[in-house]
Amino acid sequence: MATYDLLLRNGIVWTPGGPAETHVGVRDGRIVEIGAHGDAAETIDCTGLTVLPGVVDSQVHFREPGLEAKEDLESGSRAAVLGGVTTVFEMPNTKPNTDSAEALADKVTRARDRMWCDHAFYVGATNANADALAELERLPGAAGVKIFMGSSTGDLLVSEDESLARVLASGRRRVAIHAEDEERMIAREGERVAGDPSSHPVWRDDESALLATRRILGLARAARRPIHILHITTPAELELIARNKDIATCEVTPQHLTLAGEEAYPRLGTHAQMNPPIRSGAHRDGLWHWLNQGVPDVLGSDHAPHTKEEKARDYPASPSGMPGVQTLLPLMLDHVAHGRLTLQRLVELTSAGPQRVFGMTGKGRIAAGYDADFTLVDLKAKWTIEDSWLASRCGWSPFAGMEVTGRPVGTIVRGHVVMRDGGLATQAVGRPVRFNEAAWE
C-alpha cells in the first residue's frame, strides 16, 4: 500500500528554514512529511526544479457574472494555474456587484468544479450595505471587504469620509482599499487628452493617490480597523505606509514594477492604461527602493481583462485594466534572475505574506499539516511570453513578446497536479479558501 498519495522528489524545496534539497510527501491533500521516503501513488521527479509554496494572487477580476466576454471564473483560473498560481482572491465589481449574501453565494456556486485554483471572493462596500458588512465578511467564501475610494471599472464607489467611517466601523477583518481620491480626479478631468493615454497618469496624478491613502490611514486609525492598500504606485505612499504598519499592509503589482510610462504608452497605447496608472521610470525605481526596504507585504496582479475591441477605443473612452494573473510569476522570476530581488523575498510576497495579511488557514508555507499547494519552477529556463501561451479570454497581454528567465512548470493544488509542463489536468479542483475565524472575534 502506498505511503503517500503524492511524492515530490529531488527538488530544491523552499521550506520555512530556507531552501533544501529534499522530498515532500502528501496525503489527503496535505503535507505530511518533509524528507519523505516511501512509496507513492504518484511521484514527480523535481530534479533541477525549485519547489515553492503555492503562489497566491490576492487581487484578480475574473468578470463573472455579467462580463464574461472579457473573462469568466473558469478561464481566469485556468490562466492562473498555467502561471503557477494556486489561490486567488476575486474582486466584487461584476454585474451584479458582489455586495450581498446572495451575490457572494452565487459566485461560490459558480466556482464549484469550474475554478482550477482555490479561491475567495471580496464583498464590495457600498453606502447601502455598510451596516451589513460585519455579517457579510464572515460568510463562506468571503475574502473580506473591498472599498473603491475612486471610480474604476464598475459602479462600486464609497468616497466620502462619513461613509468610509461607517464601512470601517462594521466588521473586524482587514479591509482592502483602492485608494484614489474621487473629488480630486473629478476636478482634474480636464487633464485628459483625447487620443493620448499618456495623459492618464497626469489626470490620476500622484496627489490623487497620496491624498486618498493619507485619508484612509487616518480613518482606519480612528476606527481601529486594519486595512490593506492595493496596487501602490508612488514612493511617497510607501514612505507614508512605512510609518503606519501597525494599521496598514499594502500591495504592489508586477506591472508597476516592470513598466515605465515613458516607454509603455508610446509602445502599448491604451493597453498600458490601468487604475491607478503606470507612472514614470522614477516612480518604478522608487517602488523597488521601498520593496527592498521590506514595506510591501504582497504582490497582486490586479488581473483586469478587457477585450481587444474595447481597448481599441480612443482614450479616454478606452477602459482601464490589463490581464496579469498568468504573467505575475514569470515577470517576478525574471526580476529575481536579474538580481532585483531575492527568491526569499518573492516567496514572502507571494505566499507567506498573503497568509499573514489575510489569515488564511493551511496555506502560505511548505510545512507538515499545511495544504499541499506547490508551484514548481525552472529558475534557469529562458523563454518568450507568447500569445499562444495565454489563457485569458481577452487574448492579449502587455508582456507578449517579452523574453524572461524563470518559468512555472507545475502547479499543485491540495495535492492535485493541475498543471504540468503547460498541460492541464482533466478536472478543475478549486475550493473556497479557509480563514482563521478566531482572529475576527
HUCORVEN-V582041 format. One record per helix or strand of 2 or more residues. SS is the DSSP state (H for helix, E for strand). FROM is the first residue (numbers start at 1). LEN is the number of residues. If there is no record, write none. Layout:
SS;FROM;LEN, SS;FROM;LEN
//
This chain:
E;4;12, E;18;10, E;30;5, E;40;6, E;50;4, E;55;7, H;73;10, E;85;6, H;101;11, E;118;7, H;130;7, E;142;7, H;161;9, E;175;4, H;182;6, H;189;3, H;197;7, H;206;18, E;227;3, H;235;8, E;248;5, H;254;5, H;261;12, H;281;12, E;298;2, E;303;2, H;308;4, H;328;10, H;343;16, E;374;11, H;387;3, E;403;11, E;416;5, E;423;2, H;437;4
//
